[in-house]
Amino acid sequence: MSKQEKVNFTTPSGFPEFLPTEKRLEVHLLDTIRRVYESYGFTPIETPAVERLEVLQAKGNQGDNIIYGISPILPPNRQEEKDKAEKGSETGAEARALKFDQTVPLAAYIARHLNDLTFPFARYQMDLVFRGERAKDGRFRSFRQCDIDVVGRRELSLLYDAQMPAIITEIFEAINIGDFLIRINNRKILTGFFQSVGVEASKIKACIGIIDNLEKIGEAKVKQELDKEGIPTEGIDKIIEFIKIKGSVTEMLDKLKHLSDSIPEAEQFKLGVTELETVINGVRNLGVAETRYCIDLSIARGLDYYTGTVYETTLIGHEALGSICSGGRYEELVGVFLGEKMPGVGISIGLTRLISRLLKAGILSPLPATPAQVMVVNMQDDLMPVYLDVSQKLRKAGLNVITSFDQQKLGKQFQLAEKQGIQFCVIIGSEEAQQQKAALKNLKTREQVDVKIDDLGSEILKQL
């Protein structure tokens, strides 16, 4: 590359890059989410960003996601190696790609470490995932997902399903983003109802996918799509009427039980209602306020692998943001590599997308650019040993401290501290150093007090 050529150093489309104020917010949210996950006994794991392509595509796991493939880029003088690598990738034996979610890699992780894990296995992951979808506002090609899943061998208690709304509630209450609603359903209820109105078994999954798009495309479009699937008008009307049933959690359970008695051959429907009631009772016993969740029969989760409980969480007053946390129960997905039944249940928070949406809506604000709470200003270079000593004492007191190494006008150092969101400045000149005192300026209140150096830490903590 010649010196005249300019390099385009902008980020590739769809690959976000946070400023320090935004990154600190992300770290804060990650810490909050991690704390809640671990309080329920979930353990952290991290899977490679790159998996074998055959793993990501096993038995249709790819779904509609566009996968980013990985291929080596070698210099011209190593062309022979490149040719060999490309030849190897053509066979599929070494074809690799970036993971597009956390669940498929979890299945591979369990298969790789089966004998080293204890079941039910409860894990959380906060990794980056990659999807080759069209980049647009709030939609990225690389984003961080915060997932939890519990996986069992052969059986898994429905009380794990009940824990998910409790966990979601604790996280979003701690983040303090306002009122939210966790909408809960069971795929067996939908499957059983579709069967009762005569929908062919081969078309049920497609119909569930159509229902899942109700909020995006509207009722009229849903009817059109169901009609294209060959569902008779009478059946379509019954489906729309069913998914629009509303009421309190108790009322919804009563309506579903009553309906199950009137539906012929409703084994699947009844099983779904029984499972849903078990989950709801568990949610109640975990102390989740009923204002935080509801039963919503229009919630389907379009992904094929969900088989039971499903969840979607929306922010009240900001429903246009879409689901801010979703998930559900699956039976076959994790056992796909082992050939055994390994049921699981999990939820996912697309944190990068969520931060982008909440910042834009003004629901969250960026944090200060630095975690420092205190700046020890530089009045004169010969007092630097004092400044360094005071800085260390404040750090040992539990404070985050920046020491100003460059001597500048005091006003300029105050401006620098304020720009970074630092609340306190410690001012020590020759006279203060001799008296073992300091002037402590609170940049928020504009108040300044004289404090003994040994008392600085406790005084700052008191004002904080």
Helices and strands as residue ranges (DSSP letters): H 20-39, E 43-44, E 50-52, H 53-56, G 58-60, E 69-70, G 76-78, H 79-90, E 96-98, H 103-112, G 114-116, E 121-125, E 128-130, E 142-151, H 159-175, E 180-186, H 187-196, G 201-203, H 204-212, H 214-228, H 233-243, H 249-262, H 267-285, G 290-292, E 293-295, E 306-315, G 319-321, E 325-330, G 334-337, E 344-350, H 351-360, E 374-376, G 381-383, H 384-396, E 401-403, H 410-419, E 424-427, H 430-435, E 437-442, E 448-452, G 453-455, H 456-463
